[in-house]
Amino acid sequence: RHIDSRITIEHAAPHTTSRERYRAILGDKSRGVFNGRILVQQQAQKTSAELTNRNLLLTRGAEIDTKPELEIYADDVQCNHGATTGQLDPAALFYLRSRGLSEQEARSALTRAFTGAVVSRMDHVPFAEVVRDALDARLARLLEAQP
């Protein structure tokens, strides 16, 4: 499978704010591309913008190419961007396994914690519950397929 995400946020007015937090989980031999861009026009003084991309690779065969971008034409802004890509922490897996969780349960708990960081920020509780349930179902299928 392949996912290709290209997102642009344009600030064209002063005193605007954006916070884009994109997370991806890839397994098996899947491929991903993330290109996030924040464009701050010259008239958009006092803009505050953040773009972060966090990626979790569940297998060695999974890959993602990530390119967060800032294009800034104003001179009075606070903008930042960044990206990380990694696998589940072996020390965290060992800790959970030493507490009686199976390998699959430990991987599931850590993967759900990765997604929970986003879902927990949702203000609308009914929507957050729908998203959480959909993620849980999707993650269960994804984690079952992993070695």
Buried (B, 14 or more C-beta within 10 A) or exposed (E): EEEEBEBEBBBEEBEBEBEBEBBBBBBEEBBBBBBBBBBBBEEBBBBBBBBBBBBBBBBEEBBBEBEBEBEBEBEEBEBEBEBEBEEBEEEBBEEBBEEEBEEEBBBBBBBBEBBEEBBEEBEEEEEBEEBBEEBEEEBEEBBEEBE
